[in-house]
Amino acid sequence: MVNLIENALKFLGDQPDPILRIGMDMKEETPVFFVQDNGIGIDPRYLERIFNLFERLDASTPGTGVGLTIVRRIIEIHGGRIWAESEGPGKGTTFRFTLPAVQEERG
């Protein structure tokens, strides 16, 4: 979650009215968590590519290109899924992810 929030803040650009939303929607019985911003956005053709190791769409932006790869791996190890949504440059970005509910054993 920290990486997604830091990325949202880093890519707000020079937005005069920055917005960062963090929350959860329920899709049937599965919670879908999200981090949403109104920043620089991402061209839709790169939405999957940004999760690749060492992938940086803008080489002038600080970072190593491993953050989203690590986030995806952590979520997948726990049985979840992550994806990004953006209508394109200047339209902001939403990262959504799922994590399965933990079932408590009753004795």
DRENPA-3360 file (N, C-alpha, C; in nm, 2 decimals, always signed):
BEGIN
1 = MVNLIENA = +0.08/-0.12/+0.00/+0.00/+0.00/+0.00/+0.09/+0.13/+0.00 ~ +0.20/+0.12/+0.08/+0.29/+0.24/+0.09/+0.34/+0.27/-0.05 ~ +0.39/+0.17/-0.13/+0.44/+0.19/-0.26/+0.34/+0.26/-0.35 ~ +0.22/+0.21/-0.35/+0.11/+0.27/-0.43/+0.08/+0.41/-0.40 ~ +0.08/+0.44/-0.27/+0.05/+0.58/-0.23/+0.17/+0.67/-0.27 ~ +0.29/+0.62/-0.24/+0.41/+0.70/-0.28/+0.41/+0.73/-0.43 ~ +0.38/+0.63/-0.51/+0.38/+0.65/-0.66/+0.27/+0.75/-0.69 ~ +0.15/+0.74/-0.63/+0.05/+0.84/-0.66/+0.09/+0.98/-0.63;
9 = LKFLGDQP = +0.16/+1.00/-0.52/+0.21/+1.13/-0.49/+0.32/+1.18/-0.58 ~ +0.41/+1.08/-0.62/+0.52/+1.12/-0.71/+0.46/+1.16/-0.85 ~ +0.35/+1.10/-0.89/+0.31/+1.12/-1.03/+0.18/+1.21/-1.03 ~ +0.16/+1.29/-0.93/+0.05/+1.39/-0.94/+0.09/+1.50/-1.04 ~ +0.21/+1.52/-1.07/+0.26/+1.63/-1.16/+0.23/+1.76/-1.10 ~ +0.21/+1.86/-1.18/+0.18/+1.99/-1.13/+0.03/+2.02/-1.12 ~ -0.04/+1.92/-1.08/-0.19/+1.93/-1.07/-0.22/+2.04/-0.97 ~ -0.30/+2.14/-1.01/-0.33/+2.25/-0.92/-0.42/+2.21/-0.80;
17 = DPILRIGM = -0.50/+2.11/-0.82/-0.59/+2.05/-0.72/-0.57/+1.90/-0.70 ~ -0.46/+1.86/-0.64/-0.43/+1.72/-0.63/-0.53/+1.65/-0.55 ~ -0.57/+1.52/-0.60/-0.66/+1.44/-0.52/-0.60/+1.30/-0.51 ~ -0.60/+1.24/-0.40/-0.55/+1.11/-0.37/-0.66/+1.04/-0.29 ~ -0.72/+0.93/-0.35/-0.82/+0.86/-0.28/-0.77/+0.72/-0.25 ~ -0.80/+0.67/-0.13/-0.76/+0.54/-0.09/-0.89/+0.47/-0.03 ~ -0.93/+0.36/-0.08/-1.05/+0.30/-0.03/-1.07/+0.15/-0.07 ~ -1.20/+0.11/-0.06/-1.23/-0.03/-0.09/-1.37/-0.03/-0.15;
25 = DMKEETPV = -1.39/-0.11/-0.25/-1.52/-0.13/-0.31/-1.55/-0.28/-0.29 ~ -1.68/-0.32/-0.28/-1.71/-0.46/-0.27/-1.76/-0.51/-0.40 ~ -1.70/-0.61/-0.46/-1.74/-0.67/-0.58/-1.79/-0.81/-0.54 ~ -1.92/-0.82/-0.53/-1.98/-0.95/-0.48/-1.93/-0.96/-0.34 ~ -1.86/-1.07/-0.31/-1.81/-1.09/-0.17/-1.66/-1.06/-0.16 ~ -1.60/-1.01/-0.27/-1.45/-0.98/-0.27/-1.43/-0.83/-0.26 ~ -1.35/-0.79/-0.15/-1.32/-0.65/-0.15/-1.21/-0.62/-0.25 ~ -1.23/-0.50/-0.31/-1.13/-0.45/-0.41/-1.08/-0.32/-0.36;
33 = FFVQDNGI = -0.95/-0.32/-0.32/-0.89/-0.20/-0.26/-0.84/-0.12/-0.37 ~ -0.83/+0.02/-0.35/-0.78/+0.10/-0.46/-0.70/+0.22/-0.40 ~ -0.61/+0.27/-0.49/-0.54/+0.39/-0.47/-0.56/+0.47/-0.60 ~ -0.62/+0.59/-0.59/-0.66/+0.66/-0.71/-0.60/+0.81/-0.70 ~ -0.55/+0.86/-0.81/-0.50/+0.99/-0.81/-0.56/+1.06/-0.94 ~ -0.54/+1.19/-0.94/-0.58/+1.27/-1.06/-0.45/+1.33/-1.13 ~ -0.35/+1.25/-1.12/-0.22/+1.30/-1.17/-0.20/+1.28/-1.32 ~ -0.07/+1.25/-1.36/-0.03/+1.25/-1.50/-0.09/+1.14/-1.58;
41 = GIDPRYLE = -0.14/+1.03/-1.52/-0.21/+0.93/-1.59/-0.11/+0.84/-1.67 ~ -0.16/+0.73/-1.73/-0.07/+0.64/-1.81/-0.15/+0.61/-1.94 ~ -0.07/+0.61/-2.04/-0.13/+0.56/-2.17/-0.18/+0.42/-2.15 ~ -0.30/+0.39/-2.19/-0.36/+0.26/-2.16/-0.28/+0.14/-2.22 ~ -0.20/+0.16/-2.33/-0.13/+0.05/-2.38/-0.01/+0.01/-2.29 ~ +0.02/+0.09/-2.19/+0.13/+0.06/-2.10/+0.09/+0.01/-1.96 ~ -0.04/-0.01/-1.95/-0.09/-0.04/-1.81/-0.04/-0.18/-1.76 ~ -0.02/-0.27/-1.85/+0.04/-0.40/-1.80/+0.19/-0.39/-1.79;
49 = RIFNLFER = +0.25/-0.32/-1.88/+0.40/-0.31/-1.89/+0.46/-0.25/-1.76 ~ +0.38/-0.16/-1.69/+0.44/-0.09/-1.57/+0.47/-0.19/-1.46 ~ +0.42/-0.31/-1.46/+0.45/-0.41/-1.36/+0.57/-0.49/-1.39 ~ +0.63/-0.47/-1.51/+0.76/-0.54/-1.54/+0.88/-0.49/-1.46 ~ +0.97/-0.58/-1.43/+1.09/-0.55/-1.36/+1.17/-0.45/-1.43 ~ +1.21/-0.34/-1.36/+1.30/-0.23/-1.41/+1.23/-0.15/-1.52 ~ +1.10/-0.16/-1.53/+1.02/-0.08/-1.63/+0.99/+0.05/-1.58 ~ +1.04/+0.16/-1.65/+1.01/+0.29/-1.61/+0.96/+0.36/-1.74;
57 = LDASTPGT = +0.84/+0.42/-1.74/+0.79/+0.49/-1.86/+0.86/+0.62/-1.88 ~ +0.91/+0.68/-1.78/+0.98/+0.81/-1.79/+1.12/+0.80/-1.71 ~ +1.23/+0.79/-1.79/+1.36/+0.77/-1.73/+1.40/+0.88/-1.65 ~ +1.34/+1.00/-1.66/+1.38/+1.12/-1.58/+1.32/+1.12/-1.44 ~ +1.23/+1.03/-1.42/+1.16/+1.02/-1.29/+1.24/+0.94/-1.20 ~ +1.26/+0.98/-1.07/+1.34/+0.90/-0.98/+1.28/+0.76/-0.95 ~ +1.36/+0.66/-0.93/+1.31/+0.53/-0.90/+1.39/+0.42/-0.97 ~ +1.37/+0.30/-0.93/+1.45/+0.19/-0.99/+1.37/+0.11/-1.08;
65 = GVGLTIVR = +1.24/+0.12/-1.08/+1.15/+0.04/-1.17/+1.12/-0.10/-1.11 ~ +1.14/-0.12/-0.98/+1.11/-0.25/-0.92/+0.99/-0.24/-0.82 ~ +0.95/-0.12/-0.79/+0.84/-0.11/-0.69/+0.71/-0.18/-0.72 ~ +0.66/-0.16/-0.84/+0.53/-0.22/-0.88/+0.55/-0.37/-0.90 ~ +0.67/-0.41/-0.95/+0.69/-0.56/-0.96/+0.69/-0.62/-0.82 ~ +0.74/-0.56/-0.72/+0.74/-0.62/-0.59/+0.60/-0.62/-0.53 ~ +0.53/-0.51/-0.55/+0.39/-0.50/-0.51/+0.31/-0.61/-0.57 ~ +0.32/-0.63/-0.70/+0.24/-0.74/-0.77/+0.28/-0.88/-0.71;
73 = RIIEIHGG = +0.41/-0.90/-0.69/+0.45/-1.03/-0.64/+0.40/-1.06/-0.50 ~ +0.40/-0.96/-0.41/+0.35/-0.97/-0.28/+0.20/-1.01/-0.28 ~ +0.12/-0.93/-0.36/-0.02/-0.96/-0.37/-0.05/-1.09/-0.43 ~ +0.03/-1.13/-0.54/+0.00/-1.27/-0.60/+0.04/-1.38/-0.50 ~ +0.15/-1.36/-0.42/+0.18/-1.47/-0.33/+0.07/-1.49/-0.23 ~ +0.00/-1.38/-0.19/-0.11/-1.39/-0.10/-0.24/-1.43/-0.17 ~ -0.24/-1.47/-0.30/-0.36/-1.51/-0.37/-0.44/-1.40/-0.43 ~ -0.39/-1.28/-0.43/-0.46/-1.17/-0.49/-0.42/-1.13/-0.63;
81 = RIWAESEG = -0.47/-1.02/-0.67/-0.45/-0.97/-0.81/-0.44/-0.82/-0.81 ~ -0.36/-0.76/-0.89/-0.35/-0.62/-0.90/-0.35/-0.57/-1.05 ~ -0.41/-0.46/-1.07/-0.42/-0.40/-1.20/-0.43/-0.25/-1.20 ~ -0.39/-0.19/-1.31/-0.40/-0.04/-1.31/-0.50/+0.00/-1.42 ~ -0.56/+0.12/-1.39/-0.66/+0.17/-1.48/-0.63/+0.32/-1.51 ~ -0.63/+0.36/-1.63/-0.61/+0.50/-1.66/-0.67/+0.53/-1.80 ~ -0.73/+0.64/-1.82/-0.79/+0.68/-1.95/-0.68/+0.74/-2.04 ~ -0.56/+0.76/-1.98/-0.46/+0.82/-2.06/-0.39/+0.94/-1.99;
89 = PGKGTTFR = -0.29/+0.99/-2.06/-0.21/+1.10/-2.01/-0.30/+1.22/-1.96 ~ -0.27/+1.27/-1.84/-0.35/+1.38/-1.78/-0.48/+1.34/-1.72 ~ -0.51/+1.21/-1.72/-0.64/+1.16/-1.67/-0.64/+1.09/-1.53 ~ -0.52/+1.08/-1.47/-0.51/+1.01/-1.34/-0.49/+0.86/-1.36 ~ -0.47/+0.80/-1.25/-0.45/+0.65/-1.25/-0.52/+0.59/-1.12 ~ -0.57/+0.47/-1.14/-0.63/+0.40/-1.03/-0.56/+0.26/-1.03 ~ -0.50/+0.23/-0.91/-0.45/+0.09/-0.89/-0.55/+0.02/-0.81 ~ -0.59/-0.10/-0.85/-0.69/-0.18/-0.78/-0.62/-0.31/-0.75;
97 = FTLPAVQE = -0.65/-0.37/-0.63/-0.60/-0.50/-0.60/-0.70/-0.58/-0.51 ~ -0.69/-0.71/-0.51/-0.77/-0.79/-0.43/-0.68/-0.88/-0.34 ~ -0.73/-0.92/-0.23/-0.67/-1.01/-0.14/-0.78/-1.10/-0.09 ~ -0.75/-1.23/-0.09/-0.86/-1.32/-0.04/-0.88/-1.30/+0.11 ~ -1.00/-1.33/+0.16/-1.03/-1.32/+0.30/-0.96/-1.43/+0.37 ~ -0.92/-1.41/+0.49/-0.86/-1.51/+0.57/-0.97/-1.58/+0.65 ~ -0.97/-1.71/+0.64/-1.07/-1.80/+0.70/-1.01/-1.84/+0.84 ~ -1.08/-1.81/+0.95/-1.03/-1.85/+1.08/-1.08/-1.99/+1.10;
105 = ERG = -0.99/-2.07/+1.16/-1.02/-2.21/+1.19/-1.09/-2.20/+1.33 ~ -1.20/-2.28/+1.34/-1.27/-2.29/+1.47/-1.25/-2.43/+1.52 ~ -1.22/-2.43/+1.65/-1.19/-2.56/+1.71/-1.29/-2.62/+1.79;
% end
